[in-house]
Structure formats: C-alpha cells, structure tokens
C-alpha cells in the first residue's frame, strides 16, 4: 500500500499574501496607518489656504516609512523577549519567516529613504526631526523598556512626533497646530499604553520588561496615570478652539470625546479588570482618529483652507 499523500498549500496567491502579512507585522503597518493619518492631518493644516493635498500625502508617506523602520528595528532588538510572550511569539522574526538580516536591511532602507525624502522634497528640519524621532524610539525607548518604567514617557515623545513633523515638512517651522497636535497625541498615549501594559502585565514581567502595571505596586499607579492624562487631554484638546484655529464643532466634539476617554480611564482606575482595560483600549483607538477627523470637518478649519 502506498503512503498517504500529504496535502500542501501551493497556492501562490496565498503564499504571497502570507509573505506580505509577515512584512506588515514586522513594520507594524497597522499601527503606522494611524501615524500616517496624524502626519497627514498635521501636513494638511500647514498647507493652509490653497494648499496641495498631494504634498500632505507625500509628507505623510515619508513619515510613515520612518515609523515602519522603527517598528522593524524594535522587533529586531526585542527578539529575545518577544519569544517569551504569547502575544509576540509568532512574530515573523521569532518563527524565522523573516531573517534578522533582511529585517535590518529593509528597516535601514526605509529609514534612509524617509530622511532623504523629507530633506530633498521638503526641508532639512523635517528630516532631522524624523531621524531624531527614529533614533529616540529605537536607541532610547526600546532598551529602556528593560530598565525603567519611565520608558512610557520617553516612548511617548517619538510617538507624538508624526503630526508635528508633518506640519514642519510643509511649513518649515512650528505653529499652533503643530504644538496642539503634538501635545494631544502625547497625552493620548498614556491611557492607551496603560491599558495594554495592564492586560499583558504578566507576560511583560516574565520577559523582564519594566512596564508599570507589572512592577510591585505599579497597578494602582498605572490606573491613576491613565485618569490623570485623560483629564489633562481635555483642556489640551480644546487649545485649537481657544486659539481660534478651530470652531465650536471641533471644540464640542473634543469635549465629548475627551469626556468619554475620562470615563473609560476612571472605570479602569476604579476597578482594574481585563474587560475594563480592553474597553479603555478600544476607547483610545476610537478617540484619536475621531478627533483628527473632527479637525478636518470643522467649518472654521475648512473655511480657512478654502480662502
């Protein structure tokens, strides 16, 4: 009797799709899509009256390339800890679907392309800010995760940079919107980070990562930080209205979204359970794109762009 034939998947479309998905995971493109949107909004606001949407899109593309480079290099540096956590043990570098060498080469190419693109197509300041943000994320934030819970504060700085860099790429310098967007994204990250760190606190602890909810006595502090930063986000998000850069539609929406974020943060602080942490995470994922969309839809902002 002949041996049973083993069925293998030889569908080239499926194979290509799997390879693309591996690179999407490596470069964290799903997260980078939010980075891209924030950078696009910052650039579009800098374009101002009669500005080009294509310039804003191009700036966002170069900034996204930098974020993708950082995501890949982060995973290269954290291969040893990623294999210890259930949520990351199937990443392409851990399973060998992508080699560390290829990951480094692609990440380097993306980082260089981002810097060169921003320098030649826009201005040197935007390129230097992008490279500084990439350096801070890879060379400071990533190793600091093994050493101190302050890594969250440090990581929030490059995390908040994309809309500012987008604005600078077009305007050549800072403006009210650049400052507002940077401050908004900076504060937004803390409840977002704390919800994730709490849900995976045991995994982070087992891998030796110094995330606040996983250290002794850190859980209640993480809850309080989530609430404090969401409360700070309320007045910060209202700054464009105070400065006259946005109208009542944006301001009212920012207040409503901010109150929702505060409620989710308070519930998480009051009783730290997985459902409440997950609710805070999903609230954070709704908050930021909704707020950025409000900016683009606000009649005052649109009227300024159409003058």
C-alpha positions as CSV (number, residue, x, y, z in Angstrom):
1,X,0.0,0.0,0.0
2,X,1.4,3.4,-1.0
3,X,1.9,6.0,1.7
4,X,-0.9,8.6,2.1
5,X,-0.3,11.8,0.2
6,X,0.3,14.9,2.3
7,X,-1.7,17.9,1.0
8,X,0.4,21.1,1.0
9,X,-0.8,24.6,0.2
10,X,0.8,25.6,-3.1
11,X,-1.5,28.4,-3.9
12,X,0.9,31.2,-5.0
13,X,-1.7,33.9,-4.1
14,X,-1.9,32.6,-0.5
15,X,1.9,32.4,-0.3
16,X,2.4,35.9,-1.5
17,X,-0.4,37.1,0.9
18,X,1.3,35.4,3.8
19,X,4.7,37.0,3.0
20,X,3.1,40.4,2.7
21,X,1.4,39.9,6.0
22,X,4.7,39.0,7.6
23,X,6.2,42.3,6.5
24,X,3.1,44.1,7.6
25,X,3.6,42.6,11.1
26,X,7.3,43.3,11.1
27,X,6.9,47.0,10.2
28,X,3.8,47.4,12.3
29,X,2.0,48.9,9.4
30,X,-1.4,48.7,11.1
31,X,-0.2,51.0,13.8
32,X,1.7,53.0,11.2
33,X,-1.6,53.7,9.5
34,X,-2.7,55.8,12.5
35,X,0.7,57.5,12.4
36,X,0.2,58.2,8.7
37,X,-3.2,59.8,9.3
38,X,-1.9,62.0,12.1
39,X,1.1,63.1,10.0
40,X,-1.3,63.8,7.0
41,X,-3.5,66.0,9.2
42,X,-0.5,68.0,10.5
43,X,0.8,68.5,7.0
44,X,-2.6,69.4,5.6
45,X,-3.1,72.0,8.3
46,X,0.3,73.5,7.5
47,X,-0.7,73.7,3.8
48,X,-3.3,76.3,4.7
49,X,-5.3,78.2,2.1
50,X,-5.0,76.8,-1.4
51,X,-2.6,74.1,-0.2
52,X,-1.9,70.8,-2.0
53,X,-3.4,67.6,-0.6
54,X,-0.8,65.7,-2.6
55,X,2.1,67.4,-0.8
56,X,0.5,66.5,2.5
57,X,0.1,62.9,1.4
58,X,3.7,62.7,0.3
59,X,5.0,64.1,3.6
60,X,2.8,61.5,5.5
61,X,4.2,58.7,3.3
62,X,7.8,59.6,4.2
63,X,6.9,59.9,7.9
64,X,5.2,56.5,7.7
65,X,8.3,55.0,6.2
66,X,10.3,56.2,9.3
67,X,7.7,54.7,11.6
68,X,7.8,51.4,9.7
69,X,11.6,51.4,10.1
70,X,11.3,51.9,13.8
71,X,8.8,49.2,14.2
72,X,11.0,46.7,12.4
73,X,14.2,47.6,14.3
74,X,12.2,47.4,17.6
75,X,11.4,43.8,16.8
76,X,15.0,43.0,15.8
77,X,16.2,44.3,19.2
78,X,13.4,42.5,21.1
79,X,13.7,39.1,19.6
80,X,14.8,37.5,22.8
81,X,11.9,38.9,24.8
82,X,9.3,38.6,22.1
83,X,9.8,34.8,22.1
84,X,8.8,34.7,25.8
85,X,5.4,36.4,25.4
86,X,2.3,34.7,24.0
87,X,1.2,37.8,22.1
88,X,4.5,38.1,20.2
89,X,6.0,34.6,20.0
90,X,4.5,34.1,16.5
91,X,6.1,37.3,15.0
92,X,8.0,36.6,11.8
93,X,11.4,37.1,13.3
94,X,10.7,34.6,16.1
95,X,9.4,31.9,13.7
96,X,12.2,32.6,11.2
97,X,9.8,33.6,8.4
98,X,11.9,36.7,8.0
99,X,15.6,36.8,8.9
100,X,17.1,39.4,11.2
101,X,19.5,40.4,8.4
102,X,16.7,41.1,5.9
103,X,14.7,42.9,8.6
104,X,17.7,45.2,9.3
105,X,18.3,45.9,5.6
106,X,14.7,46.8,4.9
107,X,14.4,48.9,8.1
108,X,17.6,50.8,7.2
109,X,16.4,51.4,3.6
110,X,13.1,52.7,5.0
111,X,14.8,55.0,7.5
112,X,17.3,56.4,4.9
113,X,14.5,56.8,2.3
114,X,12.4,58.8,4.9
115,X,15.3,61.1,5.8
116,X,16.3,61.7,2.2
117,X,12.7,62.1,1.0
118,X,11.9,64.7,3.7
119,X,15.2,66.5,3.2
120,X,15.0,66.8,-0.6
121,X,11.3,67.1,-1.1
122,X,10.5,69.3,1.9
123,X,13.2,70.7,4.2
124,X,16.1,69.6,6.4
125,X,14.4,70.4,9.7
126,X,11.6,67.9,9.0
127,X,14.2,65.3,8.0
128,X,16.3,65.8,11.2
129,X,13.2,65.7,13.4
130,X,12.2,62.4,11.7
131,X,15.6,60.9,12.2
132,X,15.8,62.1,15.8
133,X,12.4,60.5,16.4
134,X,13.5,57.2,14.9
135,X,16.7,57.3,17.0
136,X,14.8,58.0,20.2
137,X,12.4,55.2,19.5
138,X,15.0,52.6,18.6
139,X,18.1,53.5,20.6
140,X,16.5,55.0,23.8
141,X,12.9,53.8,24.3
142,X,13.4,50.2,23.2
143,X,16.4,49.4,25.5
144,X,14.8,51.5,28.3
145,X,11.9,49.1,28.5
146,X,14.2,46.6,30.2
147,X,15.5,49.1,32.7
148,X,12.8,51.6,33.9
149,X,9.1,52.2,33.8
150,X,9.9,55.7,32.6
151,X,10.1,54.1,29.1
152,X,6.5,55.0,28.6
153,X,7.3,58.8,29.0
154,X,10.3,58.5,26.7
155,X,8.4,56.5,24.1
156,X,5.5,59.0,24.1
157,X,7.8,61.6,22.7
158,X,8.6,60.0,19.3
159,X,5.1,58.6,19.4
160,X,3.7,62.2,19.3
161,X,6.1,63.5,16.7
162,X,4.4,62.4,13.4
163,X,1.8,65.2,13.2
164,X,4.4,67.8,14.3
165,X,6.9,66.5,11.6
166,X,4.1,66.6,9.0
167,X,3.4,70.2,9.9
168,X,7.1,71.2,9.8
169,X,7.6,69.4,6.5
170,X,5.1,71.8,4.8
171,X,5.5,75.0,6.9
172,X,9.3,74.8,7.6
173,X,8.7,75.6,11.3
174,X,6.4,75.2,14.2
175,X,2.9,76.7,14.5
176,X,-0.2,76.5,16.8
177,X,-1.4,73.3,15.1
178,X,2.0,71.6,15.4
179,X,2.1,72.3,19.1
180,X,-1.5,71.3,19.7
181,X,-1.3,68.0,17.8
182,X,2.0,67.0,19.5
183,X,0.5,67.7,22.9
184,X,-2.7,65.9,22.1
185,X,-1.0,62.7,20.8
186,X,1.5,62.8,23.7
187,X,-1.2,62.8,26.4
188,X,-3.5,60.4,24.5
189,X,-0.8,57.7,24.5
190,X,-0.7,57.1,28.3
191,X,-4.2,55.7,28.9
192,X,-3.7,53.7,25.7
193,X,-0.3,52.3,26.8
194,X,-1.5,51.6,30.4
195,X,-4.5,49.5,29.2
196,X,-2.2,47.4,27.0
197,X,0.5,47.1,29.7
198,X,-2.1,46.0,32.3
199,X,-3.6,43.3,30.1
200,X,-0.2,41.8,29.3
201,X,1.5,42.7,32.6
202,X,2.4,39.1,33.5
203,X,3.9,38.5,30.1
204,X,5.9,41.7,30.3
205,X,7.1,40.7,33.7
206,X,8.1,37.3,32.6
207,X,10.1,38.8,29.7
208,X,11.8,41.2,32.0
209,X,10.1,44.3,30.7
210,X,9.7,47.2,33.2
211,X,6.1,48.1,32.4
212,X,4.4,50.0,35.2
213,X,1.5,47.6,35.8
214,X,3.9,44.7,36.1
215,X,6.2,46.0,38.8
216,X,5.4,45.8,42.5
217,X,2.8,48.4,43.5
218,X,2.5,49.6,39.9
219,X,-1.0,48.6,39.1
220,X,-2.8,51.4,41.0
221,X,-0.3,53.9,39.8
222,X,-1.0,52.9,36.2
223,X,-4.7,53.4,36.8
224,X,-4.1,56.8,38.2
225,X,-1.8,57.8,35.4
226,X,-4.4,56.8,32.8
227,X,-7.0,59.0,34.5
228,X,-4.6,62.0,35.0
229,X,-3.5,62.1,31.4
230,X,-7.0,61.7,30.1
231,X,-8.1,64.6,32.3
232,X,-5.1,66.6,31.0
233,X,-6.1,65.8,27.5
234,X,-9.4,67.6,27.8
235,X,-8.0,71.2,28.1
236,X,-5.2,70.3,25.7
237,X,-7.6,69.2,23.0
238,X,-9.5,72.5,23.4
239,X,-6.4,74.7,22.7
240,X,-7.2,75.0,18.9
241,X,-10.6,76.4,19.8
242,X,-9.1,78.8,22.4
243,X,-6.5,80.0,19.9
244,X,-9.1,80.5,17.2
245,X,-7.7,77.8,14.9
246,X,-10.9,75.7,15.2
247,X,-14.5,76.4,15.7
248,X,-17.3,75.2,18.1
249,X,-17.9,72.0,16.1
250,X,-14.4,70.7,16.8
251,X,-14.4,72.1,20.3
252,X,-17.7,70.5,21.3
253,X,-16.6,67.2,19.7
254,X,-13.3,67.3,21.5
255,X,-15.0,67.8,24.8
256,X,-17.4,64.9,24.2
257,X,-14.7,62.6,23.1
258,X,-12.5,63.7,26.0
259,X,-15.2,63.0,28.5
260,X,-15.7,59.5,27.1
261,X,-12.0,58.9,27.4
262,X,-12.0,60.2,31.0
263,X,-14.9,57.9,31.9
264,X,-13.2,54.8,30.4
265,X,-10.0,55.8,32.3
266,X,-11.8,56.3,35.6
267,X,-13.6,52.9,35.2
268,X,-10.2,51.3,34.6
269,X,-8.7,53.0,37.6
270,X,-11.6,52.2,39.9
271,X,-11.6,48.5,39.1
272,X,-8.8,47.1,37.1
273,X,-10.2,44.1,35.2
274,X,-9.5,42.8,31.7
275,X,-12.9,43.9,30.3
276,X,-12.3,47.5,31.6
277,X,-8.7,47.6,30.3
278,X,-10.0,46.4,26.9
279,X,-12.7,49.0,27.0
280,X,-10.1,51.7,27.6
281,X,-8.0,50.4,24.8
282,X,-10.9,50.5,22.3
283,X,-11.9,53.9,23.5
284,X,-8.4,55.2,22.8
285,X,-8.5,53.7,19.3
286,X,-11.7,55.5,18.6
287,X,-10.7,58.8,20.2
288,X,-7.7,59.8,18.2
289,X,-8.9,59.1,14.6
290,X,-12.3,60.7,15.5
291,X,-10.6,63.8,16.9
292,X,-8.3,64.1,13.8
293,X,-11.4,63.7,11.6
294,X,-13.2,66.4,13.5
295,X,-10.3,68.8,12.7
296,X,-10.7,68.2,9.0
297,X,-14.5,68.5,9.2
298,X,-14.7,71.6,11.4
299,X,-16.2,74.5,9.4
300,X,-13.7,77.1,10.7
301,X,-10.7,75.0,9.7
302,X,-12.3,74.2,6.3
303,X,-13.1,77.9,5.7
304,X,-9.5,78.9,6.4
305,X,-8.3,76.2,4.0
306,X,-10.7,77.5,1.3
307,X,-9.8,81.1,1.4
